[in-house]
Every structure is written in C-alpha cells, then in structure tokens.
Amino acid sequence: MKTNEIPIWEKYTLTIDEAAVYFRIGQKRLRQIAAENPDADFLLSNGNRVQIKRKLFEKFIDTTTGV
C-alpha cells in the first residue's frame, strides 16, 4: 500500500468499484440503485462520475430489506 493512500474503510466517498468491493454488491446493481435514487443523500456527483458516501449508504442498507 502506498503511504499516501487512504484505506477503503476510512474513505468518506467511494467509487462504484470500491463500493462494490466494500459492500459486496455488484457494480451493475450499485449503478441501478444510484439511477433509481438520483436525489439520495448517499450520492455525490463528481462530473459524470457517481461517488457513494460510505456512512450514509451504510445507513441506507441498514433500513433496506433487500438490495
């Protein structure tokens, strides 16, 4: 690991690739969730890239019965 690289569990936002690894949810399904919830608090748009706010998405998963 590089010295300036932040561990995935400490990052505030995650890319779709990182979120797929961290939450063990497929990239396609994460993109679908983002498309279905465009105004969700757990999403951050960085240009045309979607970033997922890790802690807020954890809360979303906690309240959801299925993904």
Predicted model as a PDB file, atoms N, CA, C, CB and O in Angstrom, pLDDT in the B-factor column:
MODEL        1                                                                  
ATOM      1  N   MET A   1       0.842  -1.179   0.000  1.00 55.00           N  
ATOM      2  CA  MET A   1       0.000   0.000   0.000  1.00 55.00           C  
ATOM      3  C   MET A   1       0.885   1.239   0.000  1.00 55.00           C  
ATOM      4  CB  MET A   1      -0.956   0.000   1.215  1.00 55.00           C  
ATOM      5  O   MET A   1       1.891   1.300   0.707  1.00 55.00           O  
ATOM      6  N   LYS A   2       0.497   2.220  -0.800  1.00 62.00           N  
ATOM      7  CA  LYS A   2       1.240   3.466  -0.844  1.00 62.00           C  
ATOM      8  C   LYS A   2       1.040   4.228   0.462  1.00 62.00           C  
ATOM      9  CB  LYS A   2       0.802   4.323  -2.050  1.00 62.00           C  
ATOM     10  O   LYS A   2       0.012   4.073   1.121  1.00 62.00           O  
ATOM     11  N   THR A   3       2.010   5.044   0.835  1.00 69.00           N  
ATOM     12  CA  THR A   3       1.920   5.764   2.097  1.00 69.00           C  
ATOM     13  C   THR A   3       0.852   6.846   2.091  1.00 69.00           C  
ATOM     14  CB  THR A   3       3.245   6.375   2.426  1.00 69.00           C  
ATOM     15  O   THR A   3       0.329   7.185   3.153  1.00 69.00           O  
ATOM     16  N   ASN A   4       0.510   7.398   0.934  1.00 81.00           N  
ATOM     17  CA  ASN A   4      -0.495   8.448   0.877  1.00 81.00           C  
ATOM     18  C   ASN A   4      -1.886   7.914   0.520  1.00 81.00           C  
ATOM     19  CB  ASN A   4      -0.076   9.497  -0.125  1.00 81.00           C  
ATOM     20  O   ASN A   4      -2.815   8.701   0.336  1.00 81.00           O  
ATOM     21  N   GLU A   5      -2.042   6.608   0.420  1.00 87.00           N  
ATOM     22  CA  GLU A   5      -3.323   6.008   0.083  1.00 87.00           C  
ATOM     23  C   GLU A   5      -4.139   5.764   1.350  1.00 87.00           C  
ATOM     24  CB  GLU A   5      -3.119   4.694  -0.691  1.00 87.00           C  
ATOM     25  O   GLU A   5      -3.634   5.207   2.325  1.00 87.00           O  
ATOM     26  N   ILE A   6      -5.395   6.183   1.329  1.00 89.00           N  
ATOM     27  CA  ILE A   6      -6.287   6.029   2.475  1.00 89.00           C  
ATOM     28  C   ILE A   6      -6.964   4.663   2.379  1.00 89.00           C  
ATOM     29  CB  ILE A   6      -7.347   7.183   2.529  1.00 89.00           C  
ATOM     30  O   ILE A   6      -7.440   4.295   1.305  1.00 89.00           O  
ATOM     31  N   PRO A   7      -7.017   3.909   3.468  1.00 92.00           N  
ATOM     32  CA  PRO A   7      -7.708   2.611   3.434  1.00 92.00           C  
ATOM     33  C   PRO A   7      -9.186   2.801   3.090  1.00 92.00           C  
ATOM     34  CB  PRO A   7      -7.565   1.881   4.796  1.00 92.00           C  
ATOM     35  O   PRO A   7      -9.788   3.809   3.458  1.00 92.00           O  
ATOM     36  N   ILE A   8      -9.760   1.841   2.392  1.00 91.00           N  
ATOM     37  CA  ILE A   8     -11.128   1.953   1.897  1.00 91.00           C  
ATOM     38  C   ILE A   8     -12.131   2.167   3.036  1.00 91.00           C  
ATOM     39  CB  ILE A   8     -11.499   0.704   1.106  1.00 91.00           C  
ATOM     40  O   ILE A   8     -13.119   2.875   2.847  1.00 91.00           O  
ATOM     41  N   TRP A   9     -11.906   1.584   4.192  1.00 91.00           N  
ATOM     42  CA  TRP A   9     -12.844   1.708   5.308  1.00 91.00           C  
ATOM     43  C   TRP A   9     -12.765   3.062   6.011  1.00 91.00           C  
ATOM     44  CB  TRP A   9     -12.590   0.611   6.309  1.00 91.00           C  
ATOM     45  O   TRP A   9     -13.579   3.343   6.890  1.00 91.00           O  
ATOM     46  N   GLU A  10     -11.808   3.900   5.643  1.00 92.00           N  
ATOM     47  CA  GLU A  10     -11.681   5.237   6.206  1.00 92.00           C  
ATOM     48  C   GLU A  10     -12.089   6.338   5.221  1.00 92.00           C  
ATOM     49  CB  GLU A  10     -10.259   5.463   6.660  1.00 92.00           C  
ATOM     50  O   GLU A  10     -12.151   7.509   5.595  1.00 92.00           O  
ATOM     51  N   LYS A  11     -12.362   5.974   3.987  1.00 94.00           N  
ATOM     52  CA  LYS A  11     -12.718   6.967   2.984  1.00 94.00           C  
ATOM     53  C   LYS A  11     -14.128   7.492   3.221  1.00 94.00           C  
ATOM     54  CB  LYS A  11     -12.603   6.374   1.579  1.00 94.00           C  
ATOM     55  O   LYS A  11     -15.014   6.754   3.651  1.00 94.00           O  
ATOM     56  N   TYR A  12     -14.324   8.782   2.935  1.00 95.00           N  
ATOM     57  CA  TYR A  12     -15.637   9.399   3.063  1.00 95.00           C  
ATOM     58  C   TYR A  12     -16.530   9.011   1.891  1.00 95.00           C  
ATOM     59  CB  TYR A  12     -15.507  10.924   3.151  1.00 95.00           C  
ATOM     60  O   TYR A  12     -17.701   8.682   2.080  1.00 95.00           O  
ATOM     61  N   THR A  13     -15.972   9.049   0.671  1.00 95.00           N  
ATOM     62  CA  THR A  13     -16.719   8.632  -0.514  1.00 95.00           C  
ATOM     63  C   THR A  13     -15.991   7.491  -1.205  1.00 95.00           C  
ATOM     64  CB  THR A  13     -16.917   9.815  -1.486  1.00 95.00           C  
ATOM     65  O   THR A  13     -14.769   7.365  -1.132  1.00 95.00           O  
ATOM     66  N   LEU A  14     -16.782   6.666  -1.878  1.00 96.00           N  
ATOM     67  CA  LEU A  14     -16.245   5.518  -2.594  1.00 96.00           C  
ATOM     68  C   LEU A  14     -16.697   5.580  -4.050  1.00 96.00           C  
ATOM     69  CB  LEU A  14     -16.694   4.187  -1.931  1.00 96.00           C  
ATOM     70  O   LEU A  14     -17.802   6.032  -4.350  1.00 96.00           O  
ATOM     71  N   THR A  15     -15.838   5.126  -4.938  1.00 95.00           N  
ATOM     72  CA  THR A  15     -16.246   4.963  -6.327  1.00 95.00           C  
ATOM     73  C   THR A  15     -17.147   3.726  -6.391  1.00 95.00           C  
ATOM     74  CB  THR A  15     -14.997   4.825  -7.289  1.00 95.00           C  
ATOM     75  O   THR A  15     -17.254   2.971  -5.424  1.00 95.00           O  
ATOM     76  N   ILE A  16     -17.781   3.536  -7.529  1.00 96.00           N  
ATOM     77  CA  ILE A  16     -18.622   2.347  -7.709  1.00 96.00           C  
ATOM     78  C   ILE A  16     -17.774   1.082  -7.546  1.00 96.00           C  
ATOM     79  CB  ILE A  16     -19.313   2.364  -9.106  1.00 96.00           C  
ATOM     80  O   ILE A  16     -18.219   0.117  -6.924  1.00 96.00           O  
ATOM     81  N   ASP A  17     -16.565   1.080  -8.096  1.00 96.00           N  
ATOM     82  CA  ASP A  17     -15.677  -0.085  -7.976  1.00 96.00           C  
ATOM     83  C   ASP A  17     -15.335  -0.374  -6.517  1.00 96.00           C  
ATOM     84  CB  ASP A  17     -14.387   0.141  -8.778  1.00 96.00           C  
ATOM     85  O   ASP A  17     -15.402  -1.520  -6.073  1.00 96.00           O  
ATOM     86  N   GLU A  18     -14.970   0.672  -5.775  1.00 96.00           N  
ATOM     87  CA  GLU A  18     -14.617   0.499  -4.360  1.00 96.00           C  
ATOM     88  C   GLU A  18     -15.826   0.062  -3.545  1.00 96.00           C  
ATOM     89  CB  GLU A  18     -14.042   1.801  -3.787  1.00 96.00           C  
ATOM     90  O   GLU A  18     -15.714  -0.809  -2.682  1.00 96.00           O  
ATOM     91  N   ALA A  19     -16.986   0.667  -3.817  1.00 96.00           N  
ATOM     92  CA  ALA A  19     -18.202   0.320  -3.082  1.00 96.00           C  
ATOM     93  C   ALA A  19     -18.600  -1.132  -3.341  1.00 96.00           C  
ATOM     94  CB  ALA A  19     -19.352   1.263  -3.475  1.00 96.00           C  
ATOM     95  O   ALA A  19     -19.080  -1.812  -2.434  1.00 96.00           O  
ATOM     96  N   ALA A  20     -18.406  -1.608  -4.561  1.00 97.00           N  
ATOM     97  CA  ALA A  20     -18.733  -2.998  -4.890  1.00 97.00           C  
ATOM     98  C   ALA A  20     -17.897  -3.958  -4.051  1.00 97.00           C  
ATOM     99  CB  ALA A  20     -18.506  -3.268  -6.390  1.00 97.00           C  
ATOM    100  O   ALA A  20     -18.405  -4.966  -3.559  1.00 97.00           O  
ATOM    101  N   VAL A  21     -16.630  -3.645  -3.892  1.00 96.00           N  
ATOM    102  CA  VAL A  21     -15.743  -4.484  -3.083  1.00 96.00           C  
ATOM    103  C   VAL A  21     -16.109  -4.367  -1.600  1.00 96.00           C  
ATOM    104  CB  VAL A  21     -14.260  -4.085  -3.306  1.00 96.00           C  
ATOM    105  O   VAL A  21     -16.213  -5.377  -0.904  1.00 96.00           O  
ATOM    106  N   TYR A  22     -16.304  -3.145  -1.122  1.00 96.00           N  
ATOM    107  CA  TYR A  22     -16.555  -2.889   0.294  1.00 96.00           C  
ATOM    108  C   TYR A  22     -17.886  -3.487   0.756  1.00 96.00           C  
ATOM    109  CB  TYR A  22     -16.541  -1.389   0.563  1.00 96.00           C  
ATOM    110  O   TYR A  22     -17.948  -4.125   1.807  1.00 96.00           O  
ATOM    111  N   PHE A  23     -18.953  -3.282  -0.029  1.00 95.00           N  
ATOM    112  CA  PHE A  23     -20.279  -3.737   0.375  1.00 95.00           C  
ATOM    113  C   PHE A  23     -20.644  -5.111  -0.177  1.00 95.00           C  
ATOM    114  CB  PHE A  23     -21.305  -2.739  -0.061  1.00 95.00           C  
ATOM    115  O   PHE A  23     -21.683  -5.666   0.179  1.00 95.00           O  
ATOM    116  N   ARG A  24     -19.800  -5.661  -1.042  1.00 95.00           N  
ATOM    117  CA  ARG A  24     -20.055  -6.960  -1.660  1.00 95.00           C  
ATOM    118  C   ARG A  24     -21.378  -6.950  -2.433  1.00 95.00           C  
ATOM    119  CB  ARG A  24     -20.073  -8.065  -0.589  1.00 95.00           C  
ATOM    120  O   ARG A  24     -22.182  -7.878  -2.344  1.00 95.00           O  
ATOM    121  N   ILE A  25     -21.574  -5.873  -3.190  1.00 94.00           N  
ATOM    122  CA  ILE A  25     -22.724  -5.702  -4.072  1.00 94.00           C  
ATOM    123  C   ILE A  25     -22.148  -5.461  -5.467  1.00 94.00           C  
ATOM    124  CB  ILE A  25     -23.674  -4.504  -3.600  1.00 94.00           C  
ATOM    125  O   ILE A  25     -21.153  -4.751  -5.612  1.00 94.00           O  
ATOM    126  N   GLY A  26     -22.752  -6.034  -6.467  1.00 96.00           N  
ATOM    127  CA  GLY A  26     -22.245  -5.891  -7.826  1.00 96.00           C  
ATOM    128  C   GLY A  26     -22.278  -4.453  -8.325  1.00 96.00           C  
ATOM    129  O   GLY A  26     -23.128  -3.659  -7.923  1.00 96.00           O  
ATOM    130  N   GLN A  27     -21.348  -4.138  -9.201  1.00 96.00           N  
ATOM    131  CA  GLN A  27     -21.272  -2.794  -9.772  1.00 96.00           C  
ATOM    132  C   GLN A  27     -22.550  -2.439 -10.525  1.00 96.00           C  
ATOM    133  CB  GLN A  27     -20.067  -2.682 -10.706  1.00 96.00           C  
ATOM    134  O   GLN A  27     -23.030  -1.309 -10.436  1.00 96.00           O  
ATOM    135  N   LYS A  28     -23.096  -3.388 -11.257  1.00 96.00           N  
ATOM    136  CA  LYS A  28     -24.321  -3.148 -12.015  1.00 96.00           C  
ATOM    137  C   LYS A  28     -25.470  -2.786 -11.071  1.00 96.00           C  
ATOM    138  CB  LYS A  28     -24.687  -4.389 -12.857  1.00 96.00           C  
ATOM    139  O   LYS A  28     -26.242  -1.867 -11.347  1.00 96.00           O  
ATOM    140  N   ARG A  29     -25.575  -3.504  -9.974  1.00 96.00           N  
ATOM    141  CA  ARG A  29     -26.643  -3.236  -9.003  1.00 96.00           C  
ATOM    142  C   ARG A  29     -26.431  -1.886  -8.322  1.00 96.00           C  
ATOM    143  CB  ARG A  29     -26.707  -4.358  -7.947  1.00 96.00           C  
ATOM    144  O   ARG A  29     -27.402  -1.166  -8.088  1.00 96.00           O  
ATOM    145  N   LEU A  30     -25.200  -1.526  -8.001  1.00 96.00           N  
ATOM    146  CA  LEU A  30     -24.928  -0.220  -7.404  1.00 96.00           C  
ATOM    147  C   LEU A  30     -25.287   0.904  -8.364  1.00 96.00           C  
ATOM    148  CB  LEU A  30     -23.458  -0.113  -6.997  1.00 96.00           C  
ATOM    149  O   LEU A  30     -25.846   1.920  -7.949  1.00 96.00           O  
ATOM    150  N   ARG A  31     -24.971   0.731  -9.643  1.00 95.00           N  
ATOM    151  CA  ARG A  31     -25.345   1.746 -10.634  1.00 95.00           C  
ATOM    152  C   ARG A  31     -26.863   1.846 -10.762  1.00 95.00           C  
ATOM    153  CB  ARG A  31     -24.717   1.420 -12.004  1.00 95.00           C  
ATOM    154  O   ARG A  31     -27.403   2.935 -10.960  1.00 95.00           O  
ATOM    155  N   GLN A  32     -27.544   0.718 -10.650  1.00 95.00           N  
ATOM    156  CA  GLN A  32     -29.001   0.706 -10.707  1.00 95.00           C  
ATOM    157  C   GLN A  32     -29.593   1.432  -9.492  1.00 95.00           C  
ATOM    158  CB  GLN A  32     -29.524  -0.744 -10.776  1.00 95.00           C  
ATOM    159  O   GLN A  32     -30.533   2.214  -9.638  1.00 95.00           O  
ATOM    160  N   ILE A  33     -29.053   1.181  -8.310  1.00 94.00           N  
ATOM    161  CA  ILE A  33     -29.510   1.870  -7.100  1.00 94.00           C  
ATOM    162  C   ILE A  33     -29.307   3.369  -7.248  1.00 94.00           C  
ATOM    163  CB  ILE A  33     -28.764   1.348  -5.853  1.00 94.00           C  
ATOM    164  O   ILE A  33     -30.180   4.154  -6.878  1.00 94.00           O  
ATOM    165  N   ALA A  34     -28.168   3.770  -7.785  1.00 94.00           N  
ATOM    166  CA  ALA A  34     -27.889   5.192  -7.992  1.00 94.00           C  
ATOM    167  C   ALA A  34     -28.866   5.800  -8.989  1.00 94.00           C  
ATOM    168  CB  ALA A  34     -26.448   5.391  -8.480  1.00 94.00           C  
ATOM    169  O   ALA A  34     -29.315   6.931  -8.799  1.00 94.00           O  
ATOM    170  N   ALA A  35     -29.201   5.075 -10.039  1.00 94.00           N  
ATOM    171  CA  ALA A  35     -30.135   5.582 -11.047  1.00 94.00           C  
ATOM    172  C   ALA A  35     -31.553   5.681 -10.498  1.00 94.00           C  
ATOM    173  CB  ALA A  35     -30.120   4.683 -12.282  1.00 94.00           C  
ATOM    174  O   ALA A  35     -32.296   6.596 -10.852  1.00 94.00           O  
ATOM    175  N   GLU A  36     -31.929   4.739  -9.632  1.00 93.00           N  
ATOM    176  CA  GLU A  36     -33.273   4.731  -9.053  1.00 93.00           C  
ATOM    177  C   GLU A  36     -33.440   5.784  -7.961  1.00 93.00           C  
ATOM    178  CB  GLU A  36     -33.585   3.358  -8.490  1.00 93.00           C  
ATOM    179  O   GLU A  36     -34.565   6.175  -7.652  1.00 93.00           O  
ATOM    180  N   ASN A  37     -32.338   6.246  -7.374  1.00 91.00           N  
ATOM    181  CA  ASN A  37     -32.368   7.210  -6.278  1.00 91.00           C  
ATOM    182  C   ASN A  37     -31.470   8.400  -6.585  1.00 91.00           C  
ATOM    183  CB  ASN A  37     -31.938   6.545  -4.964  1.00 91.00           C  
ATOM    184  O   ASN A  37     -30.508   8.639  -5.854  1.00 91.00           O  
ATOM    185  N   PRO A  38     -31.755   9.160  -7.651  1.00 90.00           N  
ATOM    186  CA  PRO A  38     -30.832  10.220  -8.063  1.00 90.00           C  
ATOM    187  C   PRO A  38     -30.669  11.347  -7.036  1.00 90.00           C  
ATOM    188  CB  PRO A  38     -31.300  10.804  -9.358  1.00 90.00           C  
ATOM    189  O   PRO A  38     -29.641  12.024  -7.033  1.00 90.00           O  
ATOM    190  N   ASP A  39     -31.643  11.556  -6.180  1.00 91.00           N  
ATOM    191  CA  ASP A  39     -31.572  12.633  -5.185  1.00 91.00           C  
ATOM    192  C   ASP A  39     -31.225  12.122  -3.789  1.00 91.00           C  
ATOM    193  CB  ASP A  39     -32.890  13.377  -5.135  1.00 91.00           C  
ATOM    194  O   ASP A  39     -31.386  12.848  -2.807  1.00 91.00           O  
ATOM    195  N   ALA A  40     -30.754  10.888  -3.692  1.00 93.00           N  
ATOM    196  CA  ALA A  40     -30.446  10.297  -2.386  1.00 93.00           C  
ATOM    197  C   ALA A  40     -29.280  11.011  -1.716  1.00 93.00           C  
ATOM    198  CB  ALA A  40     -30.127   8.807  -2.536  1.00 93.00           C  
ATOM    199  O   ALA A  40     -28.363  11.493  -2.380  1.00 93.00           O  
ATOM    200  N   ASP A  41     -29.333  11.068  -0.390  1.00 94.00           N  
ATOM    201  CA  ASP A  41     -28.274  11.719   0.383  1.00 94.00           C  
ATOM    202  C   ASP A  41     -26.928  11.009   0.250  1.00 94.00           C  
ATOM    203  CB  ASP A  41     -28.670  11.784   1.842  1.00 94.00           C  
ATOM    204  O   ASP A  41     -25.879  11.631   0.422  1.00 94.00           O  
ATOM    205  N   PHE A  42     -26.952   9.724  -0.051  1.00 95.00           N  
ATOM    206  CA  PHE A  42     -25.700   8.962  -0.105  1.00 95.00           C  
ATOM    207  C   PHE A  42     -24.962   9.085  -1.432  1.00 95.00           C  
ATOM    208  CB  PHE A  42     -25.981   7.518   0.163  1.00 95.00           C  
ATOM    209  O   PHE A  42     -23.897   8.491  -1.600  1.00 95.00           O  
ATOM    210  N   LEU A  43     -25.509   9.848  -2.379  1.00 96.00           N  
ATOM    211  CA  LEU A  43     -24.857  10.014  -3.678  1.00 96.00           C  
ATOM    212  C   LEU A  43     -24.230  11.387  -3.823  1.00 96.00           C  
ATOM    213  CB  LEU A  43     -25.850   9.786  -4.800  1.00 96.00           C  
ATOM    214  O   LEU A  43     -24.764  12.390  -3.351  1.00 96.00           O  
ATOM    215  N   LEU A  44     -23.095  11.407  -4.480  1.00 94.00           N  
ATOM    216  CA  LEU A  44     -22.397  12.648  -4.786  1.00 94.00           C  
ATOM    217  C   LEU A  44     -21.942  12.546  -6.235  1.00 94.00           C  
ATOM    218  CB  LEU A  44     -21.180  12.901  -3.805  1.00 94.00           C  
ATOM    219  O   LEU A  44     -21.256  11.596  -6.611  1.00 94.00           O  
ATOM    220  N   SER A  45     -22.325  13.523  -7.044  1.00 90.00           N  
ATOM    221  CA  SER A  45     -21.908  13.529  -8.446  1.00 90.00           C  
ATOM    222  C   SER A  45     -20.644  14.361  -8.586  1.00 90.00           C  
ATOM    223  CB  SER A  45     -23.034  14.082  -9.365  1.00 90.00           C  
ATOM    224  O   SER A  45     -20.592  15.513  -8.157  1.00 90.00           O  
ATOM    225  N   ASN A  46     -19.644  13.771  -9.182  1.00 85.00           N  
ATOM    226  CA  ASN A  46     -18.382  14.437  -9.451  1.00 85.00           C  
ATOM    227  C   ASN A  46     -18.221  14.442 -10.966  1.00 85.00           C  
ATOM    228  CB  ASN A  46     -17.165  13.724  -8.727  1.00 85.00           C  
ATOM    229  O   ASN A  46     -17.596  13.551 -11.541  1.00 85.00           O  
ATOM    230  N   GLY A  47     -18.800  15.465 -11.606  1.00 88.00           N  
ATOM    231  CA  GLY A  47     -18.854  15.471 -13.061  1.00 88.00           C  
ATOM    232  C   GLY A  47     -19.824  14.402 -13.507  1.00 88.00           C  
ATOM    233  O   GLY A  47     -20.992  14.427 -13.121  1.00 88.00           O  
ATOM    234  N   ASN A  48     -19.362  13.466 -14.310  1.00 88.00           N  
ATOM    235  CA  ASN A  48     -20.230  12.372 -14.734  1.00 88.00           C  
ATOM    236  C   ASN A  48     -19.997  11.107 -13.909  1.00 88.00           C  
ATOM    237  CB  ASN A  48     -20.011  12.076 -16.208  1.00 88.00           C  
ATOM    238  O   ASN A  48     -20.535  10.047 -14.228  1.00 88.00           O  
ATOM    239  N   ARG A  49     -19.203  11.218 -12.863  1.00 91.00           N  
ATOM    240  CA  ARG A  49     -18.905  10.070 -12.006  1.00 91.00           C  
ATOM    241  C   ARG A  49     -19.742  10.122 -10.731  1.00 91.00           C  
ATOM    242  CB  ARG A  49     -17.403  10.029 -11.657  1.00 91.00           C  
ATOM    243  O   ARG A  49     -19.939  11.181 -10.135  1.00 91.00           O  
ATOM    244  N   VAL A  50     -20.219   8.971 -10.340  1.00 93.00           N  
ATOM    245  CA  VAL A  50     -21.012   8.862  -9.115  1.00 93.00           C  
ATOM    246  C   VAL A  50     -20.101   8.420  -7.982  1.00 93.00           C  
ATOM    247  CB  VAL A  50     -22.201   7.865  -9.294  1.00 93.00           C  
ATOM    248  O   VAL A  50     -19.356   7.448  -8.112  1.00 93.00           O  
ATOM    249  N   GLN A  51     -20.166   9.133  -6.882  1.00 96.00           N  
ATOM    250  CA  GLN A  51     -19.446   8.764  -5.671  1.00 96.00           C  
ATOM    251  C   GLN A  51     -20.498   8.380  -4.625  1.00 96.00           C  
ATOM    252  CB  GLN A  51     -18.515   9.943  -5.161  1.00 96.00           C  
ATOM    253  O   GLN A  51     -21.570   8.985  -4.569  1.00 96.00           O  
ATOM    254  N   ILE A  52     -20.198   7.396  -3.815  1.00 97.00           N  
ATOM    255  CA  ILE A  52     -21.120   6.941  -2.781  1.00 97.00           C  
ATOM    256  C   ILE A  52     -20.548   7.332  -1.425  1.00 97.00           C  
ATOM    257  CB  ILE A  52     -21.358   5.398  -2.869  1.00 97.00           C  
ATOM    258  O   ILE A  52     -19.419   6.974  -1.087  1.00 97.00           O  
ATOM    259  N   LYS A  53     -21.335   8.065  -0.661  1.00 97.00           N  
ATOM    260  CA  LYS A  53     -20.930   8.445   0.690  1.00 97.00           C  
ATOM    261  C   LYS A  53     -21.097   7.205   1.564  1.00 97.00           C  
ATOM    262  CB  LYS A  53     -21.780   9.669   1.240  1.00 97.00           C  
ATOM    263  O   LYS A  53     -22.211   6.740   1.809  1.00 97.00           O  
ATOM    264  N   ARG A  54     -19.980   6.693   2.021  1.00 96.00           N  
ATOM    265  CA  ARG A  54     -19.924   5.388   2.670  1.00 96.00           C  
ATOM    266  C   ARG A  54     -20.861   5.269   3.874  1.00 96.00           C  
ATOM    267  CB  ARG A  54     -18.516   5.105   3.104  1.00 96.00           C  
ATOM    268  O   ARG A  54     -21.674   4.347   3.923  1.00 96.00           O  
ATOM    269  N   LYS A  55     -20.765   6.170   4.831  1.00 96.00           N  
ATOM    270  CA  LYS A  55     -21.567   6.053   6.056  1.00 96.00           C  
ATOM    271  C   LYS A  55     -23.059   6.212   5.777  1.00 96.00           C  
ATOM    272  CB  LYS A  55     -21.122   7.095   7.079  1.00 96.00           C  
ATOM    273  O   LYS A  55     -23.875   5.503   6.366  1.00 96.00           O  
ATOM    274  N   LEU A  56     -23.424   7.131   4.888  1.00 96.00           N  
ATOM    275  CA  LEU A  56     -24.836   7.315   4.563  1.00 96.00           C  
ATOM    276  C   LEU A  56     -25.385   6.111   3.803  1.00 96.00           C  
ATOM    277  CB  LEU A  56     -25.032   8.592   3.740  1.00 96.00           C  
ATOM    278  O   LEU A  56     -26.544   5.740   3.985  1.00 96.00           O  
ATOM    279  N   PHE A  57     -24.560   5.499   2.951  1.00 96.00           N  
ATOM    280  CA  PHE A  57     -25.006   4.306   2.237  1.00 96.00           C  
ATOM    281  C   PHE A  57     -25.145   3.129   3.204  1.00 96.00           C  
ATOM    282  CB  PHE A  57     -24.023   3.957   1.099  1.00 96.00           C  
ATOM    283  O   PHE A  57     -26.027   2.288   3.028  1.00 96.00           O  
ATOM    284  N   GLU A  58     -24.291   3.061   4.213  1.00 95.00           N  
ATOM    285  CA  GLU A  58     -24.433   2.025   5.240  1.00 95.00           C  
ATOM    286  C   GLU A  58     -25.784   2.160   5.942  1.00 95.00           C  
ATOM    287  CB  GLU A  58     -23.278   2.113   6.272  1.00 95.00           C  
ATOM    288  O   GLU A  58     -26.451   1.157   6.194  1.00 95.00           O  
ATOM    289  N   LYS A  59     -26.195   3.393   6.259  1.00 95.00           N  
ATOM    290  CA  LYS A  59     -27.494   3.630   6.882  1.00 95.00           C  
ATOM    291  C   LYS A  59     -28.629   3.217   5.938  1.00 95.00           C  
ATOM    292  CB  LYS A  59     -27.637   5.115   7.276  1.00 95.00           C  
ATOM    293  O   LYS A  59     -29.622   2.634   6.373  1.00 95.00           O  
ATOM    294  N   PHE A  60     -28.475   3.524   4.645  1.00 94.00           N  
ATOM    295  CA  PHE A  60     -29.464   3.131   3.654  1.00 94.00           C  
ATOM    296  C   PHE A  60     -29.617   1.612   3.633  1.00 94.00           C  
ATOM    297  CB  PHE A  60     -29.072   3.654   2.263  1.00 94.00           C  
ATOM    298  O   PHE A  60     -30.736   1.099   3.612  1.00 94.00           O  
ATOM    299  N   ILE A  61     -28.506   0.901   3.636  1.00 93.00           N  
ATOM    300  CA  ILE A  61     -28.549  -0.563   3.622  1.00 93.00           C  
ATOM    301  C   ILE A  61     -29.185  -1.098   4.900  1.00 93.00           C  
ATOM    302  CB  ILE A  61     -27.134  -1.142   3.453  1.00 93.00           C  
ATOM    303  O   ILE A  61     -29.933  -2.075   4.857  1.00 93.00           O  
ATOM    304  N   ASP A  62     -28.895  -0.466   6.033  1.00 92.00           N  
ATOM    305  CA  ASP A  62     -29.469  -0.903   7.309  1.00 92.00           C  
ATOM    306  C   ASP A  62     -30.997  -0.814   7.318  1.00 92.00           C  
ATOM    307  CB  ASP A  62     -28.901  -0.065   8.448  1.00 92.00           C  
ATOM    308  O   ASP A  62     -31.660  -1.621   7.970  1.00 92.00           O  
ATOM    309  N   THR A  63     -31.556   0.157   6.600  1.00 91.00           N  
ATOM    310  CA  THR A  63     -33.010   0.330   6.588  1.00 91.00           C  
ATOM    311  C   THR A  63     -33.700  -0.388   5.443  1.00 91.00           C  
ATOM    312  CB  THR A  63     -33.342   1.782   6.523  1.00 91.00           C  
ATOM    313  O   THR A  63     -34.929  -0.414   5.378  1.00 91.00           O  
ATOM    314  N   THR A  64     -32.927  -0.970   4.540  1.00 85.00           N  
ATOM    315  CA  THR A  64     -33.480  -1.658   3.382  1.00 85.00           C  
ATOM    316  C   THR A  64     -33.566  -3.156   3.668  1.00 85.00           C  
ATOM    317  CB  THR A  64     -32.622  -1.390   2.122  1.00 85.00           C  
ATOM    318  O   THR A  64     -32.668  -3.736   4.277  1.00 85.00           O  
ATOM    319  N   THR A  65     -34.666  -3.775   3.217  1.00 79.00           N  
ATOM    320  CA  THR A  65     -34.835  -5.212   3.460  1.00 79.00           C  
ATOM    321  C   THR A  65     -34.151  -6.060   2.395  1.00 79.00           C  
ATOM    322  CB  THR A  65     -36.312  -5.563   3.519  1.00 79.00           C  
ATOM    323  O   THR A  65     -33.862  -7.232   2.638  1.00 79.00           O  
ATOM    324  N   GLY A  66     -33.891  -5.499   1.234  1.00 75.00           N  
ATOM    325  CA  GLY A  66     -33.219  -6.262   0.169  1.00 75.00           C  
ATOM    326  C   GLY A  66     -32.517  -5.315  -0.779  1.00 75.00           C  
ATOM    327  O   GLY A  66     -32.941  -4.177  -0.978  1.00 75.00           O  
ATOM    328  N   VAL A  67     -31.431  -5.807  -1.363  1.00 74.00           N  
ATOM    329  CA  VAL A  67     -30.675  -4.966  -2.297  1.00 74.00           C  
ATOM    330  C   VAL A  67     -30.730  -5.570  -3.670  1.00 74.00           C  
ATOM    331  CB  VAL A  67     -29.215  -4.798  -1.846  1.00 74.00           C  
ATOM    332  O   VAL A  67     -30.157  -5.019  -4.610  1.00 74.00           O  
TER     333      VAL A  67                                                      
ENDMDL                                                                          
END                                                                             
